[in-house]
Amino acid sequence: MSLFQQYEELIRRHSQLADEDGPLDSDAPMTQLGIESAQIVLLILELEETFQIELPGSFLTPEVFATPRSLWSALSNLFDASDEAKSAPPS
């Protein structure tokens, strides 16, 4: 399962309104998907556990968590930065 598929599964699990079989509307506000503040906290914990990452404080903004697309974009940047750090020669 790809990182994105794992991510989408997490969003669906925390969404109370996303259609289980249909495509996820990546541009729908999280609140429109039924993901409110309590679910956001649980989602953060599950993202960290699933992807073995620690979300930096600068990541935890309303803009990042506005839509599934904005959150995925921020996560992708975090994954890319982590990959670059892993492949960088030791200093």
QUIBELUR-V412265 format. One record per pair of residues at least 12 apart in sequence whose C-alpha atoms are under 7 Angstrom apart, sorted by sequence separation. I is the first residue (numbers start at 1). GAP is how many residues later the second one is. D is the distance in whole Angstrom. If there is no record, write none. Layout:
BEGIN
i = <I | I>
gap = <GAP | GAP>
d = <D | D>
END
This chain:
BEGIN
i = <18 | 17 | 16 | 17 | 15 | 16 | 15 | 16 | 15 | 14 | 14 | 14 | 30 | 29 | 30 | 29 | 30 | 28 | 27 | 26 | 27 | 26 | 27 | 26>
gap = <15 | 16 | 17 | 17 | 18 | 18 | 19 | 19 | 20 | 21 | 25 | 29 | 36 | 37 | 37 | 38 | 38 | 39 | 40 | 41 | 41 | 42 | 42 | 43>
d = <6 | 5 | 6 | 5 | 5 | 5 | 5 | 7 | 5 | 6 | 6 | 7 | 6 | 6 | 5 | 5 | 7 | 6 | 6 | 6 | 6 | 5 | 6 | 5>
END
